[in-house]
Amino acid sequence: TQHAILQFHAPLAATTLLTLLTLPITAAALAKLPHPEMTLAAWPVAAMILLIIRGFCFAIQEISVAQALKPESRRALRKFTFCVGTVTTLFTVFFVATPLFDLYTDTVLALPPHLKDFVRTGVGIAFLIPLLTALSSWVRGILVATKKTQTVYVGMGLNLGTHIALLMMGVVFQMPGMMIAAVSMTVAALVEYIYLVRKTAHR
């Protein structure tokens, strides 16, 4: 039925919406923090680099939906999730810690030199985001497959609420923009994953 299709589609679409919604919210906070011109120019670059790297991780949600109800697939799916999350996270560390970062920002992005350290800081602090994205995508897929979509929405709400609360804290205490943007993204993703995995364990 149309209702069943909508019930399946909505949490998958909401994942993308959540990712996009945090961008203007973070930008609004960065505008009120020290060096707003620098951070407002650098954070979208850092966020997009992280988005490209964790693109491999988002697809795990659809795989989980398709395979979660097959008992013989669960162990392989879990192993694959940790593999993808670990590899992409290690690549993030390698990317910011080696000349690959300079090669990419200089030749591909033609990034102004005064922004490179800001971008490197943002990506470096948020290096766990690919792993958390993979794990959350895996658990969300299991919950969607078992028709526990309400839990998925609550998890996304916790993610967004945590993200906003930490950004507000950063504005109040005038913390460095790139640091608070990266930390808020990481902690929000961690809070969502902890909530979802606990609910999955109790299903």
C-alpha positions as CSV (number, residue, x, y, z in Angstrom):
1,T,0.0,0.0,0.0
2,Q,1.0,3.7,-0.3
3,H,1.1,3.8,3.5
4,A,3.6,1.0,3.7
5,I,5.8,2.6,1.0
6,L,5.7,5.9,2.9
7,Q,6.5,4.2,6.2
8,F,9.6,2.6,4.5
9,H,10.6,5.7,2.6
10,A,10.2,8.4,5.3
11,P,13.1,7.4,7.7
12,L,15.4,6.9,4.7
13,A,14.6,10.3,3.4
14,A,14.8,11.8,6.9
15,T,18.4,10.7,7.1
16,T,19.4,12.9,4.2
17,L,17.2,15.7,5.5
18,L,19.0,15.6,8.9
19,T,22.4,15.8,7.2
20,L,21.4,18.8,5.2
21,L,19.5,20.5,8.0
22,T,22.6,20.7,10.3
23,L,24.5,22.8,7.7
24,P,22.5,26.1,8.0
25,I,22.2,25.6,11.7
26,T,25.9,25.3,12.1
27,A,26.5,28.2,9.8
28,A,24.2,30.4,12.0
29,A,26.3,29.5,15.0
30,L,29.6,30.1,13.3
31,A,28.5,33.6,12.4
32,K,28.3,34.4,16.1
33,L,31.7,32.9,17.0
34,P,35.3,34.3,16.7
35,H,36.7,34.7,13.1
36,P,33.3,34.3,11.5
37,E,34.5,35.0,7.9
38,M,37.2,32.3,8.1
39,T,35.0,29.6,9.8
40,L,32.0,30.3,7.5
41,A,34.3,29.8,4.5
42,A,36.1,26.8,5.9
43,W,33.4,24.7,7.6
44,P,31.4,24.0,4.4
45,V,34.6,22.6,2.8
46,A,35.3,20.5,5.9
47,A,31.7,19.3,6.0
48,M,31.7,18.3,2.4
49,I,35.0,16.4,2.6
50,L,33.5,14.5,5.5
51,L,30.3,13.9,3.5
52,I,32.2,12.5,0.6
53,I,34.2,10.2,2.8
54,R,31.1,8.9,4.7
55,G,29.1,8.5,1.5
56,F,30.3,4.8,1.6
57,C,28.7,4.6,5.0
58,F,25.2,5.9,4.2
59,A,24.5,3.0,1.8
60,I,24.7,0.6,4.7
61,Q,21.3,1.7,5.8
62,E,19.6,0.3,2.6
63,I,21.7,-2.9,2.8
64,S,20.6,-3.4,6.4
65,V,16.9,-2.9,5.5
66,A,17.2,-5.5,2.8
67,Q,19.2,-8.1,4.8
68,A,18.3,-7.5,8.5
69,L,15.5,-10.1,8.6
70,K,17.7,-12.9,7.3
71,P,19.4,-14.6,10.3
72,E,22.2,-15.9,8.1
73,S,23.2,-12.3,7.0
74,R,23.4,-10.7,10.4
75,R,27.0,-11.6,11.3
76,A,28.3,-10.7,7.9
77,L,26.4,-7.4,7.9
78,R,27.8,-6.5,11.3
79,K,31.3,-7.3,10.2
80,F,30.9,-5.4,6.9
81,T,29.6,-2.3,8.8
82,F,32.6,-2.2,11.2
83,C,34.9,-2.8,8.2
84,V,33.5,0.1,6.2
85,G,33.4,2.4,9.3
86,T,36.9,1.6,10.3
87,V,38.4,1.9,6.8
88,T,36.8,5.3,6.2
89,T,37.7,6.6,9.6
90,L,41.4,5.5,9.1
91,F,41.3,7.2,5.7
92,T,40.1,10.4,7.3
93,V,43.0,10.4,9.7
94,F,45.4,9.5,6.9
95,F,43.9,12.3,4.7
96,V,44.5,15.1,7.2
97,A,47.8,13.8,8.5
98,T,49.6,13.4,5.2
99,P,50.4,15.5,2.1
100,L,47.2,14.1,0.5
101,F,45.4,16.9,2.3
102,D,47.6,19.6,0.7
103,L,47.4,17.9,-2.7
104,Y,43.6,17.8,-2.6
105,T,43.0,21.3,-1.2
106,D,45.7,22.9,-3.5
107,T,45.0,21.2,-6.8
108,V,41.4,20.0,-6.7
109,L,39.8,22.7,-4.5
110,A,42.3,25.5,-5.1
111,L,41.6,26.5,-1.5
112,P,43.2,29.8,-0.3
113,P,46.2,29.0,2.0
114,H,44.7,30.9,5.0
115,L,41.7,28.5,5.1
116,K,43.7,25.3,5.0
117,D,44.4,25.0,8.7
118,F,40.8,25.7,9.5
119,V,39.6,22.9,7.2
120,R,42.2,20.5,8.5
121,T,41.2,21.2,12.1
122,G,37.5,20.6,11.3
123,V,38.1,17.3,9.5
124,G,40.7,16.2,12.0
125,I,38.5,16.7,15.0
126,A,35.5,15.0,13.4
127,F,37.5,12.0,12.2
128,L,35.1,9.5,14.0
129,I,32.1,10.7,12.0
130,P,32.5,8.0,9.2
131,L,32.5,5.2,11.8
132,L,29.5,6.7,13.7
133,T,27.7,7.1,10.3
134,A,28.3,3.5,9.4
135,L,27.2,2.2,12.8
136,S,24.1,4.4,12.9
137,S,23.1,3.5,9.3
138,W,23.4,-0.2,10.2
139,V,21.2,0.1,13.3
140,R,18.7,2.4,11.5
141,G,18.3,-0.2,8.8
142,I,17.6,-2.9,11.3
143,L,14.9,-0.7,13.0
144,V,13.3,0.2,9.7
145,A,13.2,-3.5,8.6
146,T,11.5,-4.4,11.9
147,K,9.0,-1.5,11.4
148,K,10.3,0.5,14.5
149,T,10.5,3.7,12.6
150,Q,9.4,5.8,15.6
151,T,12.6,4.9,17.3
152,V,14.5,6.1,14.2
153,Y,12.8,9.5,14.4
154,V,13.5,9.8,18.2
155,G,17.2,9.1,17.5
156,M,17.3,11.7,14.8
157,G,15.6,14.2,17.2
158,L,18.3,13.5,19.8
159,N,21.0,14.0,17.2
160,L,19.6,17.4,16.1
161,G,18.8,18.5,19.7
162,T,22.3,17.6,20.9
163,H,23.9,19.3,17.9
164,I,21.9,22.5,18.5
165,A,22.6,22.5,22.3
166,L,26.3,22.1,21.8
167,L,26.4,24.9,19.2
168,M,24.5,27.2,21.6
169,M,27.0,26.3,24.3
170,G,29.8,27.3,21.9
171,V,28.2,30.6,21.2
172,V,27.7,31.4,24.9
173,F,31.3,30.6,25.8
174,Q,32.7,31.9,22.4
175,M,34.6,28.7,21.6
176,P,36.6,28.3,18.4
177,G,34.2,27.8,15.5
178,M,35.8,24.9,13.8
179,M,36.3,23.0,17.0
180,I,32.7,23.4,18.3
181,A,31.2,22.6,14.8
182,A,33.2,19.4,14.6
183,V,32.7,18.4,18.2
184,S,28.9,19.0,18.1
185,M,28.6,16.9,14.9
186,T,30.5,14.0,16.5
187,V,28.9,14.0,19.9
188,A,25.4,14.3,18.3
189,A,26.1,11.3,16.1
190,L,27.4,9.4,19.1
191,V,24.3,10.2,21.2
192,E,22.0,9.0,18.4
193,Y,24.0,5.8,17.9
194,I,24.0,4.9,21.6
195,Y,20.2,5.5,21.8
196,L,19.5,3.4,18.7
197,V,21.8,0.5,19.5
198,R,20.2,0.2,23.0
199,K,16.8,0.1,21.4
200,T,17.9,-2.5,19.0
201,A,19.3,-4.6,21.8
202,H,15.9,-4.5,23.5
203,R,13.8,-5.3,20.4
